[in-house]
Structures are given as C-alpha cells and as structure tokens.
C-alpha cells in the first residue's frame, strides 16, 4: 500500500559557519540555512525536502512552502509521483502566487523544497536510494515527473523520450561508476577571506585526502589579489589538477573580460559566475572572448527557461543547476535532459551539501549519458545530517540508504 | 530643513475585484493588492510606496520590506536622495537576502515599494508633483538616483549623462504635453472572461469617453476564440484605432507563432507577453517571425539586466517596465535611459493603476525624448486613492498635487 501524506510541517533551520567559511565576493556573512518541508505519512515515514538560503529571508521561503504545499495533503505518494509533472505545474502556476515569480525567487525556492520532499518520501516508501528509484523508472515514467512547458521549441516530450531511450544501450557500462563513486572536488580550500597560508594548508590536506580538483574564490576589488592567489594555487597543485575559479557575480562584463584574460594562463578548469546570472548576452560575449576557458553558470539561474537561454546562446560550457534553487529534483531532471540535448555537462552547485545531488549525478551519468564531471564537496554541515555524504579518496561513495539523504538531526 | 524619516510602517492592503475584472489567461482570480511602505517623517509628511501583487503572498513582500527598509531610519530625505543610487545598491545587494533573488521576486518587489516611498516623500517635502521634481534635476542629480551596475557594457554613467544632456534642446517643445496630458489607452474593455456583448458595450462606452486605444486579452486554449474576439473588436472600432493584444505568457513559442500569424491581419498595435517572460530567445525568434507586428514585454521582467538582454536581442519593440515590479522609480528611470539608448519606446504596465507612472511617462517624454506612446488606464481601484489619476477625453491630465500620487484612503 502506498503511504499517504497525512500532514505537512515546515522547519526553518540555520547553521552559522566559522572562520569565514562559505564567504565569497558577494555573500560575505552567510548563515547556511534550509527551508525544510516535512511530509508526515501514515507509514511512519517522513519525506524531507530542502531548499537553501543564506539566513535572512529563510522564513519567507518557509511561509511560501506552507501556502503552496496544501495540494499534497491526503495524497498517496505513488499516485502523486505517477503524475508529478502535473502537480509541479499546478503549484508553479498558482494563479496568485505566480505573480511573485514567475518561477523564481521565494516561491520557486519553496517549490524546490516541496518537490524534494515528495521525491524523498517516494524513495523511502519504496525502500530505495533516490538514484536507484530513478534508474528503475521507464522513460515514460521519468517524463511524467517533469513539466516541459515553455520548452516546446527545443525539447518536446517525444524528443525527451527518444533521448532517454537512446541512452539505454550504454547504461550497463556506465553503471561501473556505482562501484567507484562519482568524482568530487573540494570547494572549501579557498574561501574569499582565507589568507594564503590557510589556502595552502587546506589544499595540502585535501590532496592527502585524495581530492584532485579545487575551488578558489575570486572577485576581489583588487585584481592583483585574485591573480596572485590563482597563480599561487596553480603552483601548489601543479599543472594537471583542475582549479575552478568562482567570481560569484562580482564583475561587470568589462571587468570579467580583463580579469578573465589575465587569469587564463593559469588554466582554470572553469570560471564560475563571472557576472550577473540573468545576463545571458554578457556571458555569451565573455564565453567567446575567453574560449577555450570555459564558463560555468547555474547557482543563481532560477528555472529551465533561463537555462534554455544559456544553452541556446552557447553562453555556458558547464551548467551548475542546483535542485535547491530550481523547482527541486523534477526541474533538475528537466534541465539535465535539456543540457544533454545541447551536449553541455552538468556539475551541480550543492546548496544541499551534495546530499541530494549525489543521487542525481549518478542518474545523469548512467541514464542520460552525461559525463562523470565533478560534484562539489562542501563538508560544513556534515554533522547536521543523519546520513552525511561519504566522500573518501575524492569520490562520493554511492549512497545505499533509502531516500534522498536529506534527513537532518 | 529636510524632513527626516522617523519610523517605517508596512501595510498589506487587498482589494477584491468584481465580475471577472483583472482576469487573464494565466491570472484567473486576482485580488489587486499592495505592499505599502509608509515612511513617517518629522515634518508631518508620510512617504507612501507601493508594490503590486495579486493577493496571496502580499504578506511576504510586506515582511521583506520590513527586513530591507531599516537602513532608511533616521535619514534625512534630501541626504538620502542626493545619493539614492548607492542606497538602492546597498539594499539590493544585502549579503543574505540577495540570495532570494538576486534582483527579482519578493525581495525586489519589496525594494520597489521602499524606493517609491522615498521618491514620494522627497516630492512631497519639496511641494512638487514627482514629474516636476524629476524634470528640475540636473543630469548629474538624475544619475545619482540610479544604480547602473551590471550595465557597464552598454550604458556607462558618462553615456547616460551625455544622453540626458543631448535631450535638453528639445525639452521646451515637448513640455507642451503638460497642457494636453499623456495619452491613455483603456485596458479594461476586454478582460479574459468578458463575453462578446460586454466587450462591445465596454468599448462603445470607452469611445464615448474619448479613448482611442484598447486592450484585449487573448491566450485562450481555443485559438478560434481568440481570433473571433480580436477580429470582432477590430470590426467594432474600425481600422485606425490601436488594439493591444495581451496573451499574458500563455503560449509556447510554437503556439505564439501560429496564433500570432493568424492574428496579424487584424493589425494589432502590439502583442503583449506572448510567452514566458524570461525567454529572451523565444521572443527574439517570434519578433523576427511576426514583424512588422510588434512585441511588448515587461510586466514580468524583473530588473534592468533582463531588460538589457531584451534590448540587445531586439526581442521587444515596446518595453512595459513597471515601477511596482522592478526596483521602483529609480530602476524604472535606469531602464528608460537604456530603452532610449536602444531607440525602444516605454509604455509602462500599470501595477500602480497609473498613479506613479503618470509622472514617469511625462519625465520620459520631456527629459529623455521618449515618444508619447500610451499609458494604460485601469480604473478598478480609483475609489481607493486619495488623488486618483484624472483621465478625461483619453488623456492623463497632468497631476499637480505634491508627491507621487500614491496615498491610499
């Protein structure tokens, strides 16, 4: 018997960070926070969903969840998930709350949390880790989870089904990744306020732990500061290990061009969020100027429609879609399909600290044929999760616990 | 002596509408609502600012105002407005709340209300209607009101100053508009649920009242319904009067192409919001296909950066920026400057029922050289304003009361 949702609670949980962790050029005092949807079922199982914020305003997302989640009450989880694309669409198109977006900001963050809770409950009720549940679904069942509206010009339901079917052949080989685990990079060696000594120590420790790829924050008002740190890190790790540079939207386009050209000789793996995340045309111009250096974008891209615009404009070479910003697992899958169609890899931003995304990147690789690129490893909230992601030797070890790994202590 | 802001109140006011007024293809049960910022000054003057929503969620905007408006407390209004661009930037870049946007959704609607209250208090304290206050400012004083960040690639402060200076010559002639008033169109003859008889009666009455331009809602699931109504209205008003068709984002791009081509023979003045408001590339493709039929967009475009993308892509021929959605009067002026640079007219969406925009279109015409195109007339909340816009004979009569005309009863 499928569990039924009996009641819905919303929790506002906030975790202050220490010593400048989490800080970047734009977000200088983050308090990592979750707007948590809890779906209580009659099977003594709770579906837990997360959306991520930086503290202030988390309460607004919680209130929006309360307003939007009502249609889930007293629904059977199997019945809900058999047509979740329609449920998603109805919530996203709420005739009054839609005005606050559409499909962005507080209401869309709320939808992310609600959606993620549904997927978590579904996986728990089937006794499967989310990645396994998703891999077991037939193409038409995957499609029923998605809202492809406003994508008709580039991805019809038929095209999406064909894409899923076309990747069936290579699945068996790609399942090898389950044994080794998905590649991680260490996002915590080079936060914005860390001094050189701390960066060096952090990266040395990370290398000892098995990491082979690292993130460094840039976007200083002093360009020379960025350049010095970036070349220093390249010296420390040598010529081969990937270094991701992240400007967190700090630059104007002219600044991004100047600084990007100066950074290019240290061979960044990508340059992330160089300027305003709504500015597709600026990214397009910058991508052309900096090629072959790649641009990564997505942490602040709100929905599938804006991702479509980035893909159509060839303005981004890596999509960092985050299922705690776009409308949850459902829209993450939609955007991953879209990215696959355009041949662009997905390397999620991990507002969930990788807890949900460790499942989704396995699905993306095995079912969609996306490359095993990298998922960021960000351990700051490890102690707060019941089943924290197990990253060892530079890999996310394949999770085996049923659900989406979102349970908080 | 400049009044000083003593305390800040926020009000959540909602006005249910009757008989299907305000309804369109997407927003089926609107409750016209304002998140109202009230700046109480020591001069017994209140600055009133509005942002507009459709009811549910208005409380979220009110709460965001409360969180974001604190920096205004105990500031002198003249000192504040001498560098309002910096104030605007600081509020928009709040290091935690920015995560909920950036520059979109609930936090940006809140900024709109805050900004509009500052301009209202400033104009009241100088004893001038807002349009007159703005026209009296020197170019560098206008620039000090604006946040041009993220526009550096297309509009530097220097270029904006040159643009303002370059329009000085024609101002005297353009001031003639103050005597006649700015052109209005009637947005209320063809709401989505109105039957043919009601549309015909409404438009006949509007013509008797002096209107010469009308809006009709389209976006029905039944294309034939849209076509019948549009051609019927063309028959009723004859070949010369402008008819604006508004799909309120209802169509996919393929639907918009099909229906737009079928509607073209009734010569719409513009087709408004044909598809998702984030989809610049879809609008670009549609604009090319439907030319010379013009696309109008802006009611749901969140900020100057997205407007820049629409302008650069030639995806819109009319910008419907609304100072109750973008960050208030300040960002409205920024976007109007940007539009002028690209030679694209501004015809605001009137979430304020035209109360503030009646001032801003006069500034746009006289100081920026924008054409006198049309401002929508939407009378549903007339009885709730202390000084409702006076539209007679099809023109907004130039307001003479000090302030931005936002006082609610």
Interface residues (C-beta under 8 A of the other chain):
Chain A: X26 X27 X28 X29 X30 X31 X53 X54 X55 X56 X57 X59 X60 X61 X63 X64 X67 X93 X94 X95 X96 X97 X98 X99 X100 X101 X102 X103 X104 X105 X106 X107 X108 X109 X149 X150 X152 X153 X249 X252 X253 X254 X255 X275 X276 X277 X278 X279 X280 X281 X282 X285 X300 X302 X303 X305 X306 X308 X309 X312 X313
Chain B: X26 X27 X28 X29 X30 X31 X53 X54 X55 X56 X57 X59 X60 X61 X63 X64 X67 X93 X94 X95 X96 X97 X98 X99 X100 X101 X102 X103 X104 X105 X106 X107 X108 X109 X149 X150 X152 X153 X249 X252 X253 X254 X255 X275 X276 X277 X278 X279 X280 X281 X282 X285 X300 X302 X303 X305 X306 X308 X309 X312 X313
